[in-house]
Amino acid sequence: MKGISLGGIANVWARAPLSVKKFGAKGDGVHDDSAAISAVFAAASSGDVISFPAGIYICNDVNVANKSNLTLKGQGNSTIIRNGITNGATPVLTFATVNGLTIQDLAFDNRSIGAYGGVVNRMPWFTTFAVLFAMANCGLPGTAGFIGEWMVILASVGFNFWVAVLAATALIFGAAYTLWMVKRVYFGEVANHHVDELTDINAREFFMLALLAIAVLAMGLYPKPFTDVMQVSVGELLKHVAQSKL
């Protein structure tokens, strides 16, 4: 969302811009910057410019009220992202009783699973590949994921039975989450106009994803060529680990 004006701004340069980083925002796309963004809005007065230096700001449920004539200005590539699992309807920033707001060079995005839904209706080929890779992640027999998880379980059993139980439990929870994510993101009705505007993959993208899909299936159906290549290096590693360092 860039260059969107929601009201008149008067004398916006009367004071030095308030940088969100001076209020503790990281802008690294990892840390939650909600508290810092709330603090800068609380400190802002009428006509102030709130500056967002280049970065990705994680923000959840920040409410702004009783403010007037504010400017939100990005510097470089500045993005505010909603993070987490929500119903997709909750905005990144909520402006209540704000009279006059200008947003310049500042983008908004969403990492919420709830912001998607019904992708298969607009991107059937992409969904086909995504579901295949998700099933491989779940350890579906015939895919590379199954071979990897099976080898981990066997090695764990050889080391300690309860370690194997913990590993298997983690795999089960991981598969359950993956299936839940696939259902929420790809299937069902189209969730919103952003999903409705999606277009399916082109021929180049189809070709690249098809190569990856073939590799996933090949490793799952006939893993011997791959395990043979790894056997020598893995064997040497085990010998090295088994040697006493004392």
VMD Tcl script that draws the C-alpha trace (Angstrom):
set ca {
  {0.00 0.00 0.00}
  {2.00 2.98 -1.24}
  {1.15 6.66 -1.63}
  {-2.38 6.26 -0.24}
  {-3.81 9.44 1.26}
  {-6.71 9.16 3.65}
  {-6.89 12.77 4.65}
  {-5.21 16.15 4.50}
  {-1.89 16.66 6.19}
  {-0.86 20.11 7.31}
  {2.66 21.15 8.21}
  {3.96 17.58 8.41}
  {7.58 18.69 8.64}
  {7.01 20.89 11.67}
  {8.86 18.38 13.84}
  {11.57 15.85 13.13}
  {10.17 12.47 12.05}
  {9.63 9.92 14.79}
  {11.58 6.79 13.87}
  {10.08 3.52 15.07}
  {13.60 2.19 15.64}
  {14.20 4.85 18.29}
  {11.28 3.30 20.15}
  {12.81 -0.17 20.05}
  {11.57 -1.63 16.76}
  {13.96 -4.14 15.16}
  {12.60 -4.31 11.63}
  {14.33 -7.65 11.06}
  {11.25 -9.69 10.14}
  {11.78 -11.91 13.20}
  {11.08 -9.94 16.37}
  {7.59 -8.66 17.18}
  {7.65 -4.86 16.85}
  {4.06 -4.32 18.04}
  {5.09 -2.72 21.35}
  {7.51 -0.30 19.68}
  {4.97 0.69 17.03}
  {2.31 1.23 19.71}
  {4.77 3.41 21.64}
  {5.60 5.64 18.68}
  {1.90 6.18 17.93}
  {1.30 7.03 21.59}
  {4.09 9.63 21.46}
  {2.96 11.15 18.15}
  {1.21 14.50 18.04}
  {-0.88 16.16 15.36}
  {1.10 16.68 12.17}
  {3.90 14.27 13.08}
  {5.66 12.01 10.59}
  {6.28 8.44 11.77}
  {9.28 7.02 9.95}
  {9.84 3.35 9.16}
  {13.47 2.75 8.09}
  {14.03 -0.01 5.53}
  {13.10 -3.37 7.00}
  {10.31 -5.81 7.76}
  {8.26 -4.99 10.85}
  {6.20 -7.69 12.53}
  {3.05 -6.13 13.93}
  {-0.09 -7.61 15.49}
  {-3.24 -5.85 16.69}
  {-1.99 -2.29 17.15}
  {-4.86 0.12 17.78}
  {-4.43 3.85 17.09}
  {-7.04 6.26 18.45}
  {-7.58 9.99 18.98}
  {-4.88 11.13 16.57}
  {-4.99 13.61 13.71}
  {-2.92 14.50 10.68}
  {-0.36 11.70 10.85}
  {1.99 10.56 8.10}
  {3.42 7.05 7.98}
  {6.50 7.16 5.78}
  {8.69 4.28 4.66}
  {12.36 4.71 3.89}
  {13.52 2.31 1.21}
  {11.87 -1.10 1.25}
  {9.72 -0.87 4.38}
  {7.02 -3.45 5.03}
  {4.66 -4.03 7.95}
  {3.64 -7.67 8.21}
  {0.94 -9.32 10.24}
  {2.28 -12.53 11.72}
  {0.64 -15.54 13.34}
  {-2.43 -17.75 13.03}
  {-5.58 -15.65 12.85}
  {-8.95 -15.64 11.13}
  {-7.51 -13.41 8.41}
  {-9.95 -10.61 9.15}
  {-7.91 -8.81 11.83}
  {-5.95 -5.86 10.37}
  {-2.31 -5.10 11.05}
  {-3.14 -1.61 12.28}
  {-6.54 -0.38 13.42}
  {-7.20 3.38 13.20}
  {-10.11 4.59 15.31}
  {-11.05 8.29 15.47}
  {-8.00 9.22 13.41}
  {-8.63 12.38 11.40}
  {-6.22 12.69 8.51}
  {-3.78 9.92 7.64}
  {-1.20 9.68 4.87}
  {0.78 6.53 4.04}
  {3.85 6.93 1.84}
  {6.24 4.28 0.49}
  {5.09 1.74 3.07}
  {3.87 -1.73 2.13}
  {1.63 -4.08 4.10}
  {1.69 -7.86 3.94}
  {0.35 -10.87 5.81}
  {1.88 -14.13 7.10}
  {-1.35 -15.32 8.64}
  {-2.62 -18.70 7.45}
  {-6.12 -17.36 7.95}
  {-5.53 -14.77 5.22}
  {-5.51 -17.54 2.61}
  {-8.00 -20.18 1.56}
  {-9.30 -21.61 -1.70}
  {-6.01 -21.21 -3.55}
  {-6.82 -24.35 -5.56}
  {-9.65 -22.47 -7.26}
  {-7.19 -20.02 -8.81}
  {-3.92 -21.99 -8.91}
  {-4.74 -25.68 -9.52}
  {-1.31 -26.66 -10.86}
  {0.54 -24.85 -8.11}
  {-1.72 -26.51 -5.54}
  {-0.99 -29.92 -7.07}
  {2.73 -29.50 -6.54}
  {2.29 -27.88 -3.12}
  {0.16 -30.78 -1.87}
  {2.69 -33.32 -3.19}
  {5.53 -31.58 -1.37}
  {3.40 -31.29 1.76}
  {2.67 -35.01 1.66}
  {6.39 -35.68 1.29}
  {6.93 -33.52 4.35}
  {4.41 -35.74 6.17}
  {6.43 -38.82 5.23}
  {4.00 -40.30 2.70}
  {5.33 -43.67 1.45}
  {6.75 -43.34 -2.04}
  {8.21 -39.90 -1.40}
  {11.65 -38.77 -0.25}
  {10.21 -37.69 3.08}
  {9.22 -41.24 3.95}
  {12.76 -42.55 3.35}
  {14.29 -39.85 5.50}
  {11.86 -40.28 8.36}
  {12.10 -44.08 8.22}
  {15.89 -43.92 8.49}
  {15.67 -41.51 11.42}
  {13.25 -43.81 13.27}
  {15.42 -46.90 12.64}
  {18.55 -45.12 13.85}
  {16.71 -43.85 16.92}
  {15.48 -47.33 17.81}
  {19.04 -48.62 17.60}
  {20.17 -45.91 20.00}
  {17.28 -45.77 22.49}
  {13.67 -46.89 22.24}
  {12.27 -43.83 24.03}
  {14.24 -41.49 21.82}
  {12.58 -43.24 18.88}
  {9.16 -42.72 20.50}
  {9.86 -39.00 20.91}
  {11.04 -38.76 17.30}
  {7.93 -40.56 16.04}
  {5.70 -38.29 18.14}
  {7.34 -35.21 16.68}
  {6.79 -36.57 13.17}
  {3.12 -37.19 13.91}
  {2.59 -33.66 15.20}
  {4.45 -32.27 12.20}
  {2.28 -34.23 9.79}
  {-0.90 -33.12 11.58}
  {0.10 -29.46 11.34}
  {1.02 -29.83 7.66}
  {-2.36 -31.38 6.82}
  {-4.16 -28.65 8.76}
  {-2.18 -25.97 6.89}
  {-2.90 -27.55 3.49}
  {-6.63 -27.63 4.21}
  {-6.72 -24.02 5.38}
  {-4.57 -22.53 2.64}
  {-5.41 -24.49 -0.51}
  {-8.91 -25.88 -0.20}
  {-12.36 -24.48 0.45}
  {-13.89 -21.30 -0.92}
  {-11.82 -18.33 -2.05}
  {-11.09 -16.46 1.17}
  {-10.73 -12.88 -0.10}
  {-10.05 -10.71 -3.11}
  {-6.28 -11.12 -2.76}
  {-6.60 -14.87 -3.33}
  {-9.10 -14.23 -6.10}
  {-6.48 -12.17 -7.96}
  {-3.86 -14.97 -7.95}
  {-2.82 -16.54 -11.25}
  {-1.49 -20.04 -11.80}
  {2.15 -20.89 -12.52}
  {3.54 -20.38 -16.01}
  {5.36 -22.94 -18.16}
  {8.82 -22.13 -16.76}
  {7.62 -22.45 -13.17}
  {5.77 -25.65 -14.02}
  {8.96 -27.12 -15.47}
  {11.06 -26.27 -12.40}
  {8.46 -27.62 -9.96}
  {8.03 -30.75 -12.08}
  {11.76 -31.46 -11.81}
  {11.56 -31.16 -8.04}
  {8.49 -33.40 -7.94}
  {10.27 -36.07 -10.03}
  {13.25 -35.93 -7.65}
  {10.98 -36.31 -4.61}
  {9.25 -39.34 -6.12}
  {12.49 -40.88 -7.44}
  {14.15 -40.71 -4.05}
  {11.06 -42.18 -2.44}
  {10.57 -45.05 -4.88}
  {14.23 -46.02 -5.43}
  {16.54 -44.42 -2.86}
  {19.50 -46.81 -3.33}
  {21.52 -44.60 -5.72}
  {21.31 -41.76 -3.21}
  {22.05 -43.84 -0.11}
  {25.01 -45.49 -1.87}
  {26.55 -42.08 -2.50}
  {26.10 -41.11 1.15}
  {27.21 -44.43 2.65}
  {30.97 -43.81 2.41}
  {30.90 -40.34 3.98}
  {28.41 -41.41 6.65}
  {30.53 -44.45 7.48}
  {33.63 -42.31 7.90}
  {31.70 -39.89 10.08}
  {30.53 -42.71 12.35}
  {34.10 -44.00 12.68}
  {35.28 -40.53 13.62}
  {32.53 -40.11 16.22}
  {33.18 -43.57 17.70}
  {36.86 -42.83 18.35}
  {37.65 -41.76 21.89}
  {38.84 -38.19 22.21}
  {40.62 -38.95 25.51}
}
mol new
graphics top color blue
foreach p $ca { graphics top sphere $p radius 0.5 }
foreach p [lrange $ca 0 end-1] q [lrange $ca 1 end] { graphics top cylinder $p $q radius 0.2 }
display resetview
